[in-house]
Amino acid sequence: MTHREPARLVVLISGTGRNLQALIDASTRGDLGAQIVKVISNRSAVAGLARAEAAGIATQTIDHRGFDTREAFDAALGDAIAAAAPDIVALAGFMRILTADFIRRFEGRLLNIHPSLLPKYRGLHTHRRALEAADRWHGASIHFVTEELDGGPVVLQGRIAVEPEDTEQTLARRVMEEVELLIYPAAVRWMAGGRLRLQDHLAWLDDTRLQTPVQWPLDDAAPDSVNP
Ligand code: GRF
């Protein structure tokens, strides 16, 4: 994939925007290789929009409740994204299921963060489900978005040990602070640098096809350390 320096990044949110803030902070530090050109929310007045505005980033709200169908919402959302001509579209707590047409329109440019060790626990309530299963490990994943919900190729994953005293709330907070806020900027940096790409529905990092996700923290040798 050809890429521009810095890459143009659009971020989609629905709420608090902590992942968005991590991307803003990395971009401000000059550490992302990408410029956030627009933040789009499907909910008005959420904290994530205020974070973007405070950083001087253009924002737009497209309320899904104003549309009769999922297709109509996705068409409007897609037009708003396309108007910003992004190289990368990062879903960061964007709580809408996207149509196949939308995904095809931006395929290869769409990344998502999901708070579980995919393929475990697609969908909602991931922390509760990890606790109920008495999992030893839990974490978060960055994956390419494909037509299968939370099912596209996973590129980067970070894990933490579940502690006996963990509750759904403490686990959610620790996954956010110890994993999510670190791995999303790293994956966007790879995309922005043209290192990470989707080809024939498979993820590639440099010259390596990722058969398993890269594990966070990255060691200095990455991606040579990635198992082919
Ligand atoms: C994160 O846990 C993300 O993984 C999930 O929704 C949450 C969004 O939080 N999809 P925030 O808006 O980034 O604070």
Boltz pocket constraint, residues with backbone or C-beta under 6 A from the ligand:
constraints:
  - pocket:
      binder: B
      contacts: [[A, 13], [A, 14], [A, 15], [A, 16], [A, 17], [A, 18], [A, 19], [A, 20], [A, 48], [A, 92], [A, 93], [A, 94], [A, 113], [A, 114], [A, 115], [A, 140], [A, 176], [A, 180]]
      max_distance: 6.0
